[in-house]
């Protein structure tokens, strides 16, 4: 007889009750959670909402690195000894973030094996995602990159269906994410809508008896 399956570790519940020092902050859309180059002294855990990670060169050229959502960590470079933030984090929707000071996060990772396992698994999955993004940029067309990005934003294939609603993201942001222009994104989105509309019309006609 099989034993009962061990429940999955609830990082959110654990971090909420992990002792003094943590802070819960709510941000409104476009609020800056932290800036590129600011002090790297804490790790953030997203409880709800959407966060954009972006970088900007000295010449003023910018790019969107990642879009993050509930259950994701950010600011983890603090644990690797980086003194400053490598990217900027901006709230895309109303977002609630749990802020854990660097020293406390390190201590919890050492003491709480379940949290450590959850964090390592998350960072490995994120590293794989970044590698896949690089391959996507190198070998796929901008139209395919847009389709993949929209699926990732909707968290397609994730077990939690509650996160499959696309956050409100401008075409400019989508263009930055896939490395193309806003006009190309607009063209692809309009083409996609036209294709869906045509297929729907054809399907409805095929079901109507003559």
C-alpha positions in Angstrom: 0.0 0.0 0.0 1.4 3.3 -1.0 2.0 5.9 1.7 0.4 9.4 1.6 2.2 11.8 -0.8 4.1 14.5 1.1 2.5 17.9 0.5 4.6 20.4 -1.6 6.6 22.9 0.3 4.7 26.2 0.6 7.4 28.8 0.2 5.0 31.7 0.6 3.5 30.5 3.9 7.0 29.7 5.2 8.5 33.1 4.3 5.5 34.8 5.9 6.2 33.1 9.2 9.9 33.0 9.1 10.5 35.5 11.9 11.3 39.2 12.2 12.9 41.2 9.5 10.7 40.4 6.5 8.6 43.2 5.0 5.5 43.0 2.8 5.2 45.9 0.3 2.5 46.6 -2.3 3.5 48.4 -5.5 1.3 50.0 -8.1 1.8 49.6 -11.9 5.1 51.4 -13.1 6.4 51.6 -9.5 10.1 50.8 -9.2 10.8 48.0 -6.8 14.6 48.5 -7.1 16.8 50.3 -9.6 19.8 49.0 -11.6 22.9 49.8 -9.7 21.1 50.2 -6.3 22.4 48.4 -3.2 21.9 44.6 -3.4 20.9 43.9 0.2 17.7 41.7 0.1 15.8 39.0 -1.8 12.2 39.6 -2.9 9.5 37.0 -3.2 6.5 37.9 -5.4 3.2 37.0 -3.7 0.9 38.4 -6.4 1.2 40.6 -9.5 3.8 40.9 -12.3 7.3 42.3 -12.3 9.5 43.3 -15.2 13.3 42.9 -15.0 15.1 45.3 -17.4 18.6 46.5 -18.0 20.0 49.6 -19.6 23.4 50.2 -21.1 25.6 53.3 -20.5 24.6 54.4 -24.0 20.9 54.4 -23.0 19.9 51.2 -24.8 17.4 49.1 -22.8 16.1 45.6 -22.9 13.6 43.5 -20.9 15.3 40.5 -19.4 12.4 38.6 -17.8 8.8 38.9 -16.7 8.2 37.4 -13.3 5.0 36.5 -11.4 3.6 35.0 -8.2 6.0 32.4 -6.7 9.1 33.9 -8.3 12.1 35.3 -6.6 14.1 38.4 -7.6 17.2 40.1 -6.3 19.0 36.8 -5.8 22.3 38.3 -6.9 22.6 39.6 -3.3 23.2 36.0 -2.3 26.1 35.7 -4.7 27.9 38.7 -3.3 27.0 41.3 -5.9 27.1 44.7 -4.1 24.6 46.3 -6.6 21.5 45.3 -8.6 22.3 44.0 -12.0 18.9 45.0 -13.4 15.9 47.2 -12.5 12.6 45.7 -11.3 9.4 47.4 -12.1 5.8 46.5 -11.2 3.6 45.9 -14.2 0.4 45.4 -12.3 -0.6 45.9 -8.6 2.1 43.7 -7.1 2.7 42.5 -3.5 6.3 41.5 -2.7 7.8 40.0 0.4 11.2 41.5 1.1 13.7 39.3 3.0 17.1 40.9 4.1 20.1 39.2 2.7 21.5 37.9 6.0 18.1 36.4 7.0 17.7 34.7 3.6 21.1 33.2 3.8 20.4 31.9 7.4 17.0 30.4 6.3 18.6 28.7 3.3 21.2 27.1 5.6 18.7 26.1 8.3 15.6 25.1 6.3 16.3 22.4 3.8 12.8 22.5 2.3 13.2 26.2 1.5 16.8 25.6 0.2 15.5 22.8 -2.1 12.7 25.0 -3.4 15.0 27.9 -4.0 17.6 25.8 -5.8 14.9 24.1 -8.0 13.6 27.6 -8.9 17.0 29.0 -9.8 17.8 25.9 -12.0 14.5 26.2 -13.8 15.1 30.0 -14.3 18.6 29.3 -15.7 17.2 26.8 -18.2 14.6 29.4 -19.2 17.3 32.0 -19.8 19.3 29.6 -21.9 16.1 28.8 -23.9 15.5 32.5 -24.4 19.0 32.9 -25.8 18.5 30.0 -28.3 15.1 31.5 -29.2 16.8 34.9 -30.0 19.5 33.3 -32.0 17.6 30.9 -34.2 13.9 31.7 -34.3 12.0 34.4 -36.2 10.5 37.4 -34.4 7.0 36.0 -35.0 7.9 32.7 -33.3 9.7 34.5 -30.5 6.5 36.6 -29.9 4.3 33.4 -29.8 6.7 31.8 -27.3 6.8 34.9 -25.1 3.0 35.1 -25.0 2.8 31.5 -23.9 5.4 32.1 -21.2 3.6 35.2 -20.0 0.3 33.2 -19.7 2.3 30.4 -17.9 0.9 27.9 -20.4 1.5 24.4 -19.2 1.8 25.3 -15.5 -0.3 23.2 -13.1 -1.9 26.3 -11.6 -4.6 27.5 -14.0 -5.1 30.7 -12.0 -2.0 32.3 -13.6 -3.0 31.8 -17.2 -4.3 35.3 -17.7 -1.9 37.6 -19.6 -0.9 40.7 -17.6 -1.4 44.0 -19.4 1.8 44.6 -21.3 2.4 47.2 -23.9 3.5 46.3 -27.4 6.7 48.3 -26.7 7.5 46.0 -23.8 6.8 42.9 -25.9 9.1 44.3 -28.6 11.9 44.8 -26.1 11.4 41.3 -24.8 11.7 39.6 -28.2 14.2 42.0 -29.8 12.1 43.6 -32.5 10.1 46.8 -33.2 6.7 47.8 -31.9 5.4 48.0 -35.4 6.4 44.3 -36.1 4.6 43.2 -32.9 1.5 45.2 -33.9 1.6 43.5 -37.3 1.9 40.0 -35.8 -0.8 40.6 -33.3 -3.2 42.0 -35.9 -2.4 39.1 -38.3 -3.1 36.6 -35.5 -6.5 38.2 -34.7 -7.4 38.1 -38.4 -6.4 34.4 -38.7 -8.4 33.5 -35.6 -11.4 35.4 -36.9 -11.2 33.7 -40.3 -10.9 30.3 -38.8 -13.8 30.9 -36.5 -16.0 32.1 -39.3 -15.1 29.1 -41.5 -15.8 26.7 -38.7 -19.2 28.2 -38.0 -20.2 28.0 -41.6 -19.2 24.3 -41.8 -21.6 23.5 -39.0 -24.6 25.3 -40.5 -26.8 22.9 -42.7 -27.5 24.0 -46.2 
